[in-house]
Amino acid sequence: MSDLIEGRTGQWEVVIGLEVHAQVTAKAKLFSGAATAFGAEPNSQVSTVDAAFPGMLPVINRRCVEQAVKTGLGLNAQINLFSVFDRKNYFYPDLPAGYQISQYQQPVVGRGVVILDMPDGSTREIGITRLHLEQDAGKSLHDQNPTQTYVDLNRAGIGLMEIVSEPDLRSAEEAGIYLRKLRSILRYLGTCDGNMEEGSLRCDCNVSVRKPGAPFGTRCELKNLNSVRFVMQAIDIEARRQIDLIEEGGTVQQQTRLFDPNRGETRPMRSKENDHDYRYFPDPDLLPLTLDKEWVERLRAELPELPDAKKTRFIRDLGLSPEDAGVLVAERATAEYFQQVASGRDAKAAANWVMGDLFGALNKKGLGIEESPVPAERLGALIDLITDKTISGRIAKDVFAEMAETGAAPGDIVAAKGLHQVSDTGAIEAAVDAALAANPAQVAQYATSPKVLGFFVGQVMKATGGKANPALVNQLLKQKLGG
């Protein structure tokens, strides 16, 4: 499927690069000991460093550096043993110092790659330009007072990893796949919680258009998008705006723009600054950051199994399809839940229960898998009851529904409701005989239409309340029908 967009003058290609701002998972800020917990009272987590009191000096948080290096390793990126913190001179109304401590020409992490699993089964490699550490800004609150803007500095100074991609993305769909994959890697690593609703993961999109094969066009930056859906919508809308503008004889101006999801449009925020406008220079209060190579290698050795490796293992060792494996490894919590259910059991059956009944129950209740009312060990126990023929697969569906509502153990539900599968040949044979006697027309049909067997299976299961052993039912029916 082509990613090209049709315009009045022919086809256009969209060129996209993403700048993802990921808050570092750490208990203290990048250069101060202030707390980082989300949802605290405004301005209750602000140190004198964050508030830029005169004479206060920043001190680098080792944990934040460690998390950045681990992220770089997870992105198969170059780790720079020597990096420098710079001052980025730009007015932030909610960053009291009037500048941001960031990294510029010498970041802690260099080039890397993210591999995308495309819907058609192919893969795409998206280059990472760099990952650098910087301070987050505070938050301006415009809805607390009709005439004033309030400032909450709790977020000011929290460590951010800015992960910059190459302009390798060619559609809004690819951008969405990239963002989800990157978020998955961060969560596996435990370096960012990826919660876009709380602002701990935010995305700026650089979008331009060109005729296929032509040089890159002029890009516009879409700022502070806080959901994958908004990223995809904003890219599509901005690409169409640029195409229409060029086809009408206009030219694209390099701008920073905001996306308005309610109106379905992007609008200019300011002309886009270039790097020289920020007047970067090395921060005089911070020495260059020098890392020990052995320390970096220890972090590499401690990395968890990441989504790509886990997917390969699920396919190779458990016999799952690439599609099923991709779904199950997308979130670390899901993969861990599935592995617990599948341990010592048929992996395909475990995958079907997790992706089918469990996902359905969680979606209905609006819960994440970490909040599942059915623990992994109890779902595994339910599968065991099917395997040892205590209950049928059909009865198991009803048992699971009750487990999801009450949290009860499957064995207790089966015992309390008398749901044990009937494997008594005599009892099943009586039900089979009754079904055949009651439906002579279908008996006659069987000789020319063997599919009618399914009808009789349904009749017998209905008569036994779904408790009859399906294998025995099929066996007896075939015997009596001469099949």
C-alpha positions, 0 to 999 in steps of 0.5 A: 500500500502506497503512503503517497497522498493524491493532490490536484497536481499529482502525488505527494510524499510526506516526510516526518521526524519525531522529537519525543520528550520522555520524562525519566523515571527517577525519584528526584529531578535532574539537577536537584533533590526535589521529588517528581511524583505526579499529582502533588499540590502545585509548587510543593515539589520545588527546590531552591535550584528549581526556583533558580534562587541566586547562587544555587548550583545544579548537581547531576542526578546519577540515576537520570544518567543511568536511565538515559544510558539504558534507553540508549542501549535499548535503542541499539544506539551509540553511548557517548562516554563524554558529553556536555551540558549546555545552556539553551537561552530561550524564555520559558515563562515557567522555567525560572532561570530563563534558560534550559540546561540541555545537551546540544552538539555532544549528547549522551546518546548518539545514533540508534535504530527502532524496528517497526513491525508493519501491518503487512508483516514487513519491517521498517528501520527508523533511525535515531539521531540522538538522545539527550538529557535536559530539564523539563519546564514547569506548567502554565495554568490558564484555566484557574483564573479568568484574568491571570495565568498561574504557574506550577513549578512541580515539573520544572527540572524533572529529567527529560530524555529527548529522543530525536528520530531521523526524517525516515517516517512517511505516513501518519500510520508509520508515526503511530507505529513508531511512537507505540514501539518507542513507548513499549521499549521505554516501559520494558526498560523502566526508564519512562512510564510512557503515560501521555495523559499525565504528560510524561511522554510528549511528542513534537512532529516535524512535517514536510511534503515533497514530490516523490524523489524531490529534495526535502521541503520546508518543515513545520513543527507541531508542538506538544502532542499528548496522544498517539491518535492526536499525533496521527491526526495532526500529521495528516491535517498538516500534510494536507494543509501544506499540499493545498498551500503549494498547489495554490501557488503559496510557499510553506513557511518554517513555523512552530504550529499547534494542533487543535483537535476540536477544529481539526486544524493546525495554526501558527504559534511562532516562526521556527527558531534555528539552533543559533537563535538559542545561543547554546554554550556549555553550562559553566556550573556543570563539568562535562559528563564522563562515563566509565565504559565498564559501568556502561557494559554492566548496564547493558548486561542487566537489560531486560529482554526487549520486545523484539527479542521476546517476539522472536522467542515466542515465535521460535520456542512457543510456536506463536504466529508473528501477529499473536506474538506481536500483540503479546509483547507490545506491553511488558505487563501483558507479556509477563502475564501471558508467560505465567499463563503459558508456563507448562501449558499449550501456548496457543491456548494460553494466547487465545484466552489472553487475547480473547476473553481476558482482553475483552473483559478488561476492555469492558471494564476499562482496566489495564492488565495490571488491574486484571480481576483474573490473576494469571495463575487462575486463568492458567488453572482454568485452562488446566480444567479444560485440558484434564477434561473437568469442564468443556471449552464451552463451559469454561467461557461461562466460568471465566465470565464469573471469574471476571466478575467475582474474582473467584477461583475456577475450581470453586465455581465449577464445584459450586455450580456442578459444572463438571463435564459429563463423560459417562458414556451411558448418559451421553448416549441417551442424550444422543439417541433422544436427539436423533429420534427427535430429528429424523429429517436431519438424520436423513440429510446426514448421508448427503450433508455431513455438516448436519453433524454440527446440528446434532452436537448442538442439540446434545450439548443443549440437552446436557447443559453444555456439560457433555464431553464434546469428543464423546458426543462426536464419537457416538453421533458418528457411530450411530449415523454410520459416519 
